[in-house]
Amino acid sequence: MRVEGRRKVGGRRAGAGMLTPLIGVALLGGTLVGGGALVSAAPAAAANSAACAPSPKVTASQAFSHIGVSAKTITVGNVSILSGPVPGLFQGAPIGVEAYFDSINAKGGVHGRKLLVDSKDDNFNGEQNELETQNAIKSDFAMVGSFSLFDNYGCKALAANPSVPDVSVTIDPSTNALANNFSTAPSTVGLQLGPLEYYKKHFPKDTRVGTIVSNVASAEAQWAGQSAALKHVGYKIVYVRNVGPLESDFTTDVINMRKDGVTAVDLSALDWQVAAIFMQNAAAQNWHPGLIFSFGPVYADQFIAHAGGPAVTNGIQIGQSQALYLGQDAANLPADRAFLKYVKAVNPSWTPDLYTLFGWTSAALFVQALKAIGPNPTRGALLNQLKKVTSFNAGGLLGPVNPAQKKPTGCFVTLQIVNGQYQRVDPKTKGFDCHSTFFYAPKSGS
């Protein structure tokens, strides 16, 4: 369906009122990490998708295409998981795009054209993702803000149509590698060193790390990068267990971590729902390691209450490459105020999450390039403009990334949970700490 601004996307938010025993896709300091209700339920089907072939060269006729552009509107496609086993799983992705477009349309649009979203649901199915991507390519100007576990299927359609700009965050390495994909959170195996260096300084005795990781290839590959960064900073990995998608009790892990002398628990590969279960299990065993940290996923409005409240969550450390977009930064960050305002306008009952932010920032990158190419947009012109964007921060919502060269940010924010609230630590009032670097994990065999 085609929508302008204020369409409400149906469906209930996954996990909004209950914990799901599935591990999710996490964002590790600018790098997407596969976890579970997100990845684990999908790998068997996704594995049947052939690798995405390299894109052919863009022809002149393709470059001059202005499909989806009319005298008064520009329509983009969005293919995300909106229904299936976990209804509303990535519903935030199109909501974020619509909210940003709403903010632009309220000012007259871009060069006199209103921006519309052709929102499509892949229904948690790879073949459907490929079909919906093909349909969007035939009728829409570009892809913006899509998010799905099955984008490796849609990758084939995008690779076969290299003139179609895809301004979306992807968890698929093949899609990320496409010349026509531009992500506001480039997927790279590695980690920001800044938060780890902070933890090493302030928790010098807590260096024996334990974690659990989803037993799917994407999660394992990302953990390899993260563990390399941990070792690089001086941590010792003493406990790792690969877990299945339906596990909902980690008491055995808690007991074994304590037995193995774990002093630092890494929750980064866990969605907030599963991290909350782990914290409940740890509290039931009266186990309180000196350092518990996450690279972003536990920054969620529901986490603290579901994990057991302030008594259980106090002191948890978080490092991330996004501002405190749930509202803690709103006083000092106009972009955060706009994000919250327009998301609420699009869907008053929606609780913003990371995928809503991905949709919003992807739409912001698309609009920036669209404005720059002038009143006669073509797919080729938009691609060429996106290739010039080597620094992007979505008005301060992100540490600066390099979409054109697919480079994540080294900038970060550290925060902690204090008395049931998320509080900034570094920088203390606003902005990002950019004094550290991003660690790129060595390739296997190098």
For each residue, the residues with C-beta under 8 A, 3 or more apart:
1: 7 118 119
2: 75 116 117 118
3: 6 7 98 116 117 118 119
4: 7 73 101 105 114 115 116
5: 98 101 102 105 106 345 346
6: 3 98 102 345 346
7: 1 3 4 98 117 119 346
8: 346 347
9: 82 91 94 95 98 119 347
10: 82
11: 82 83 87 88 91
12: 16 17 87 88
13: 16 88 91 92 350 351 353
14: 20 37 86 87 88 89
15: 18 19 20 37 271 272 273 302
16: 12 13 302 351
17: 12
18: 15
19: 15 248 273 274 276 277 306
20: 14 15 37 86 273 274
21: 245 246 247 248 274 277
22: 36 37 38 40 41 86 245 246 271 273 274
23: 35 36 37 38 39 40 212 214 219 243 245 247 269 270 271 274
24: 35 36 37 38 39 270 271 272 273 274 297
25: 32 33 34 35 36 38 39 149 171 271
26: 32 33 35 268 269 270 271 294 295 296 297
27: 30 31 32 33 185 295 296 297 320 321 322 354
28: 31 32 33 191 222 226 268 269 295 296
29: 191 192 195 295 296 319 320 321 408 412 438
30: 27 185 186 188 192 321 399 401 408 409 438
31: 27 28 185 186 187 188 189 190 191 222 225 408
32: 25 26 27 28 169 170 171 185 187 222
33: 25 26 27 28 218 219 222 223 226 268 269
34: 25 38 39 171 214 216 217 218 219 221 222
35: 23 24 25 26 38 39 40 214 219 269 270 271 274 297
36: 22 23 24 25 39 40 41 214 216 219 245 271 274
37: 14 15 20 22 23 24 40 41 86 89 245 271 273
38: 22 23 24 25 34 35 41 42 89 149 271
39: 23 24 25 34 35 36 42 43 149 171 214 216 218 219
40: 22 23 35 36 37 43 214 215 216 244 245
41: 22 36 37 38 85 86 124 149 245
42: 38 39 45 46 124 126 149 150
43: 39 40 46 47 216 217
44: 47 48
45: 42 48 49 125 126 150
46: 42 43 49 126 149 150 152 153
47: 43 44
48: 44 45 126
49: 45 46 126 130 150 152 153 156
50: 53 156
51: 174
52: 152 155 156 158 159 172 174 175 177 178
53: 50 156 159 160
54: 159
55: 158 159 160 162 178 179 180
56: 160 162
57: 162
58: 62 63 162 163 380 383
59: 62 63 163
60: 63 64
61: 64 65
62: 58 59 65 161 162 163 379 380
63: 58 59 60 163 378 379 380 381 383
64: 60 61 378 379 380
65: 61 62 163 378 379 380
66: 69 141 376 377 378 379
67: 138 139 140 141 379
68: 74 75 76 139 140 141 142
69: 66 73 74 75 113 141 377
70: 73 74 113
71: 113
72: 112 113 114
73: 4 69 70 113 114 115 116
74: 68 69 70 110 113 114 115 116 141 370 377
75: 2 68 69 116 117 118 139 140 141
76: 68 97 115 116 117 118 140 141 142 143 144 366
77: 117 118 120 132 133 135 136 137 139 140 142 143 144 146
78: 93 94 97 117 118 119 120 136 143 144 145 146 359
79: 120 121 122 129 132 133 136 143 146 148 151 154
80: 90 91 93 94 119 120 121 122 145 146 147 148 355
81: 84 86 89 90 121 122 123 124 147 148 149 150
82: 9 10 11 87 88 89 90 91 94 119 121 123
83: 11 87 88 121 123 124
84: 81 87 89 123 124 125
85: 41 124
86: 14 20 22 37 41 81 89 124
87: 11 12 14 82 83 84
88: 11 12 13 14 82 83 91
89: 14 37 38 81 82 84 86 124
90: 80 81 82 93 147 148 355
91: 9 11 13 80 82 88 94 95 350 355
92: 13 95 96 350 352 353 354 355 356 357 358 359
93: 78 80 90 96 97 145 146 147 355 356 358 359
94: 9 78 80 82 91 97 98 117 119 145 359
95: 9 91 92 98 99 343 346 347 350 356 359
96: 92 93 99 100 145 343 352 355 356 357 358 359 360 361 362 363
97: 76 78 93 94 100 101 117 144 145 359 360 362 363
98: 3 5 6 7 9 94 95 101 102 117 119 346 359
99: 95 96 102 103 339 342 343 345 346 356 359 360 363
100: 96 97 103 104 342 359 360 363 364 367
101: 4 5 97 98 104 105 115 116 117 363 367
102: 5 6 98 99 105 106 342 345 346
103: 99 100 106 107 338 342
104: 100 101 107 109 110 115 367
105: 4 5 101 102 108 109 114 115
106: 5 102 103
107: 103 104
108: 105 112
109: 104 105 112 113 114 115
110: 74 104 113 115 367 370 371
111: 371 374 375 377
112: 72 108 109 375
113: 69 70 71 72 73 74 109 110
114: 4 72 73 74 105 109
115: 4 73 74 76 101 104 105 109 110 367
116: 2 3 4 73 74 75 76 101
117: 2 3 7 75 76 77 78 94 97 98 101 144
118: 1 2 3 75 76 77 78 136 139 140
119: 1 3 7 9 78 80 82 94 98
120: 77 78 79 80 132 135 136
121: 79 80 81 82 83 128 132
122: 79 80 81 125 126 128 129 132 148 150 154
123: 81 82 83 84 128
124: 41 42 81 83 84 85 86 89 149 150
125: 45 84 122 128 129 150
126: 42 45 46 48 49 122 129 130 150 152 153
127: 130 131 153
128: 121 122 123 125 131 132 150
129: 79 122 125 126 132 133 148 150 151 153 154
130: 49 126 127 133 134 153 154 156 157
131: 127 128 134 135
132: 77 79 120 121 122 128 129 135 136 154
133: 77 79 129 130 136 137 143 146 153 154 157 158
134: 130 131 137 138 157
135: 77 120 131 132 138 139
136: 77 78 79 118 120 132 133 139 140 143
137: 77 133 134 140 143 157 158 161 164
138: 67 134 135
139: 67 68 75 77 118 135 136
140: 67 68 75 76 77 118 136 137 143
141: 66 67 68 69 74 75 76 377 379 382
142: 68 76 77 164 165 166 167 366 379 382
143: 76 77 78 79 133 136 137 140 146 158 164 165 166 167 168
144: 76 77 78 97 117 167 168 362 363 366
145: 78 80 93 94 96 97 167 168 169 358 359 360 362 363
146: 77 78 79 80 93 133 143 151 154 166 168 170
147: 80 81 90 93 151 168 169 170 355 358 359
148: 79 80 81 90 122 129 151 154
149: 25 38 39 41 42 46 81 124 171
150: 42 45 46 49 81 122 124 125 126 128 129 153 154
151: 79 129 146 147 148 154 155 168 170 171 172 175
152: 46 49 52 126 155 172 174 175
153: 46 49 126 127 129 130 133 150 156
154: 79 122 129 130 132 133 146 148 150 151 157 158 175
155: 52 151 152 158 159 172 174 175 178
156: 49 50 52 53 130 153 159 160
157: 130 133 134 137 154 160 161
158: 52 55 133 137 143 154 155 161 162 164 166 175 178 180 181
159: 52 53 54 55 155 156 162 174 178
160: 53 55 56 156 157
161: 62 137 157 158 164 180
162: 55 56 57 58 62 158 159 178 179 180
163: 58 59 62 63 65 180 379 380 383
164: 137 142 143 158 161 180 379
165: 142 143 180 182 366 369 379 382 383 386
166: 142 143 146 158 175 178 180 181 182
167: 142 143 144 145 182 183 362 363 365 366 369 386
168: 143 144 145 146 147 151 181 183 358 362
169: 32 145 147 183 184 185 187 358 362
170: 32 146 147 151 175 176 181 183 187
171: 25 32 34 39 149 151 187 218
172: 52 151 152 155 175 176 187
173: 176 177 187
174: 51 52 152 155 159 177 178
175: 52 151 152 154 155 158 166 170 172 178 181
176: 170 172 173 181 183 186 187 406
177: 52 173 174 181 406
178: 52 55 155 158 159 162 166 174 175 181
179: 55 162
180: 55 158 161 162 163 164 165 166 383
181: 158 166 168 170 175 176 177 178
182: 165 166 167 365 386 389 403 404
183: 167 168 169 170 176 186 187 362 401 403 406
184: 169 358 361 362 364 365 392 394 398 401 403
185: 27 30 31 32 169 321 358 361 398 401 408
186: 30 31 176 183 401 402 403 406 407 408
187: 31 32 169 170 171 172 173 176 183
188: 30 31 225 406 407 408 438 440
189: 31 221 222 224 225 440 441
190: 31 225 228 229 408 438 439 440 441
191: 28 29 31 196 225 226 229 230 295 438 439 441
192: 29 30 195 196 295 319 321 408 409 410 411 412 436 437 438 439
193: 196 197 229 232 233 410 436 437 438 439
194: 197 198 319 410 411 412 414 433 435 436 437
195: 29 192 198 199 293 295 317 319 412 414
196: 191 192 193 199 200 229 230 233 235 319
197: 193 194 200 201 233 436
198: 194 195 201 202 317 319 414 425 426
199: 195 196 202 203 206 264 291 293 317 319
200: 196 197 203 204 207 233 234 235
201: 197 198 204
202: 198 199
203: 199 200 206 207 264 290 291
204: 200 201 207
205: 263 290
206: 199 203 263 264 289 290 291
207: 200 203 204 234 235 236 263 264
208: 235 236 238 260 261 262 263 264
209: 230 235 236 237 238 239 262 264 265 266
210: 238 239 240 253 257 260 262 264 265 266 289
211: 223 237 239 240 265 266 267 268 269
212: 23 240 241 242 243 250 253 269 270 278
213: 219 220 223 240 241 242 243 269
214: 23 34 35 36 39 40 219 220 242 243 245 269
215: 40 219 220 242 243 244
216: 34 36 39 40 43 219 220
217: 34 43 220 221
218: 33 34 39 171 221 222
219: 23 33 34 35 36 39 213 214 215 216 222 223 269
220: 213 214 215 216 217 223 224 242
221: 34 189 217 218 224 225
222: 28 31 32 33 34 189 218 219 225 226 269
223: 33 211 213 219 220 226 227 240 269
224: 189 220 221 227 228 441 444
225: 31 188 189 190 191 221 222 228 229 441
226: 28 33 191 222 223 229 230 266 268 269 295
227: 223 224 230 231 237 240
228: 190 224 225 231 232 439 441 442
229: 190 191 193 196 225 226 232 233 439 441
230: 191 196 209 226 227 233 235 237 266
231: 227 228 234 235 236 237
232: 193 228 229 439
233: 193 196 197 200 229 230
234: 200 207 231
235: 196 200 207 208 209 230 231 264
236: 207 208 209 231
237: 209 211 227 230 231 240
238: 208 209 210 260 261 262
239: 209 210 211 253 256 257 260 262
240: 210 211 212 213 223 227 237
241: 212 213 253 256
242: 212 213 214 215 220
243: 23 212 213 214 215 247 250
244: 40 215 247
245: 21 22 23 36 37 40 41 214
246: 21 22
247: 21 23 243 244 250
248: 19 21 277
249: 252 277 281
250: 212 243 247 253 254 277 278 281
251: 254 255 281 284 285
252: 249 255 256
253: 210 212 239 241 250 256 257 278 281
254: 250 251 257 258 278 281 282 285 287
255: 251 252 258 259 285
256: 239 241 252 253 259 260
257: 210 239 253 254 260 262 265 287 289
258: 254 255 261 262 285 287
259: 255 256
260: 208 210 238 239 256 257
261: 208 238 258
262: 208 209 210 238 239 257 258 265 289
263: 205 206 207 208 289 290 291
264: 199 203 206 207 208 209 210 235 289 290 291 292 293
265: 209 210 211 257 262 278 282 289 291 292 293
266: 209 210 211 226 230 269 293 294
267: 211 270 275 278 292 293 294 297 298 316
268: 26 28 33 211 226 293 294 295 296 297
269: 23 26 28 33 35 211 212 213 214 219 222 223 226 266
270: 23 24 26 35 212 267 274 275 278 294 297 298
271: 15 22 23 24 25 26 35 36 37 38 274 275 297
272: 15 24 275 276 297 298 299 300 302 303 306
273: 15 19 20 22 24 37 276 277 306
274: 19 20 21 22 23 24 35 36 270 271 277 278
275: 267 270 271 272 278 279 294 297 298 303 307
276: 19 272 273 279 280 302 303 306 307 308
277: 19 21 248 249 250 273 274 280 281
278: 212 250 253 254 265 267 270 274 275 281 282
279: 275 276 282 283 292 307 308 312 313
280: 276 277 283 284 307 308 312
281: 249 250 251 253 254 277 278 284 285
282: 254 265 278 279 285 287 288 289 312
283: 279 280 286 287 308 311 312
284: 251 280 281
285: 251 254 255 258 281 282
286: 283
287: 254 257 258 282 283
288: 282
289: 206 210 257 262 263 264 265 282 292
290: 203 205 206 263 264
291: 199 203 206 263 264 265 317
292: 264 265 267 279 289 315 316 317
293: 195 199 264 265 266 267 268 316 317 318 319
294: 26 266 267 268 270 275 297 298 299 316 317 318 319
295: 26 27 28 29 191 192 195 226 268 318 319 320
296: 26 27 28 29 268 299 318 319 320 321 322 354
297: 24 26 27 35 267 268 270 271 272 275 294 300 354
298: 267 270 272 275 294 303 307 316 318
299: 272 294 296 303 318 320 324 326 415 422
300: 272 297 303 326 353 354
301: 326 351
302: 15 16 272 276 305 306 351
303: 272 275 276 298 299 300 306 307 313
304: 307 309 310 313 417 420
305: 302 309
306: 19 272 273 276 302 303
307: 275 276 279 280 298 303 304 312 313
308: 276 279 280 283 311 312 313
309: 304 305 312 313 420
310: 304 313 314 417 419 420
311: 283 308 314
312: 279 280 282 283 307 308 309
313: 279 303 304 307 308 309 310 316 417 420
314: 310 311 417 418 419 420
315: 292 416 417 418
316: 267 292 293 294 298 313 416 417
317: 195 198 199 291 292 293 294 414 415 416 425
318: 293 294 295 296 298 299 414 415 416 417 422
319: 29 192 194 195 196 198 199 293 294 295 296 412 413 414 415
320: 27 29 295 296 299 412 413 415
321: 27 29 30 185 192 296 398 399 401 408 409 411 412 413 432
322: 27 296 325 354 357 397 398 399 413
323: 329 333 335 336 396 397 398 413 432
324: 299 327 328 329 336 413 415 422 424
325: 322 329 336 339 340 352 357 397
326: 299 300 301 352 422
327: 324 330 336 340
328: 324 415 422 423 424
329: 323 324 325 332 333 336 424 430
330: 327 333 336 337 340
331:
332: 329 429 430
333: 323 329 330 336 337 395 396 397 430
334: 337 338 395
335: 323 338 339 394 395 396 397
336: 323 324 325 327 329 330 333 339 340 396 397
337: 330 333 334 340 341
338: 103 334 335 341 342 395
339: 99 325 335 336 342 343 352 357 360 397
340: 325 327 330 336 337 343 344 352
341: 337 338 344 345
342: 99 100 102 103 338 339 345 346
343: 95 96 99 339 340 346 347 350 352 356 360
344: 340 341 347 348 350
345: 5 6 99 102 341 342 348
346: 5 6 7 8 95 98 99 102 342 343 350
347: 8 9 95 343 344 350
348: 344 345
349:
350: 13 91 92 95 343 344 346 347 356
351: 13 16 301 302
352: 92 96 325 326 339 340 343 356 357
353: 13 92 300 356 357
354: 27 92 296 297 300 322 357 358
355: 80 90 91 92 93 96 147 358 359
356: 92 93 95 96 99 343 350 352 353 359 360
357: 92 96 322 325 339 352 353 354 360 361 397
358: 92 93 96 145 147 168 169 184 185 354 355 361 362
359: 78 92 93 94 95 96 97 98 99 100 145 147 355 356 362 363
360: 96 97 99 100 145 339 343 356 357 363 364 394 397
361: 96 184 185 357 358 364 365 394 397 398
362: 96 97 144 145 167 168 169 183 184 358 359 365 366
363: 96 97 99 100 101 144 145 167 359 360 366 367
364: 100 184 360 361 367 368 394 395
365: 167 182 184 361 362 368 369 386 389 392 394 403
366: 76 142 144 165 167 362 363 369 370
367: 100 101 104 110 115 363 364 370 371
368: 364 365 371 372 389 392
369: 165 167 365 366 372 373 382 385 386 389
370: 74 110 366 367 373 377 382 385
371: 110 111 367 368
372: 368 369 385
373: 369 370 376 377 378 381 382 384 385
374: 111 377 381
375: 111 112
376: 66 373 381
377: 66 69 74 111 141 370 373 374 381 382
378: 63 64 65 66 373 381 382
379: 62 63 64 65 66 67 141 142 163 164 165 382 383
380: 58 62 63 64 65 163 383 384
381: 63 373 374 376 377 378 384 385
382: 141 142 165 369 370 373 377 378 379 385 386
383: 58 63 163 165 180 379 380 386 387
384: 373 380 381 387 388
385: 369 370 372 373 381 382 388 389
386: 165 167 182 365 369 382 383 389 403 404
387: 383 384 404
388: 384 385 404
389: 182 365 368 369 385 386 392 402 403 404
390: 402 403 404 405
391: 400 401 402
392: 184 365 368 389 398 400 401 402 403
393: 396 397 398 399 400 401
394: 184 335 360 361 364 365 397 398
395: 333 334 335 338 364
396: 323 333 335 336 393 431
397: 322 323 325 333 335 336 339 357 360 361 393 394
398: 184 185 321 322 323 361 392 393 394 401 409
399: 30 321 322 393 409 410 411 412 413 432 434
400: 391 392 393 409 411 434
401: 30 183 184 185 186 321 391 392 393 398 407 408 409
402: 186 389 390 391 392 405 406 407
403: 182 183 184 186 365 386 389 390 392 406
404: 182 386 387 388 389 390
405: 390 402
406: 176 177 183 186 188 402 403
407: 186 188 401 402 438
408: 29 30 31 185 186 188 190 192 321 401 438
409: 30 192 321 398 399 400 401 412 432 434 438
410: 192 193 194 399 434 436 437 438
411: 192 194 321 399 400 432 433 434
412: 29 192 194 195 319 320 321 399 409 432 433 436
413: 319 320 321 322 323 324 399 424 426 427 432 433
414: 194 195 198 317 318 319 424 425 426 433
415: 299 317 318 319 320 324 328 422 423 424 425
416: 315 316 317 318 422 423 425
417: 304 310 313 314 315 316 318 420 421 422 423
418: 314 315 421 423
419: 310 314
420: 304 309 310 313 314 417
421: 417 418
422: 299 318 324 326 328 415 416 417
423: 328 415 416 417 418
424: 324 328 329 413 414 415 427 428 429 430
425: 198 317 414 415 416 428
426: 198 413 414 433
427: 413 424 430 431 432 433
428: 424 425
429: 332 424
430: 329 332 333 424 427
431: 396 427
432: 321 323 399 409 411 412 413 427
433: 194 411 412 413 414 426 427 436
434: 399 400 409 410 411
435: 194
436: 192 193 194 197 410 412 433
437: 192 193 194 410
438: 29 30 188 190 191 192 193 407 408 409 410
439: 190 191 192 193 228 229 232
440: 188 189 190
441: 189 190 191 224 225 228 229
442: 228 446
443: 446
444: 224
445:
446: 442 443
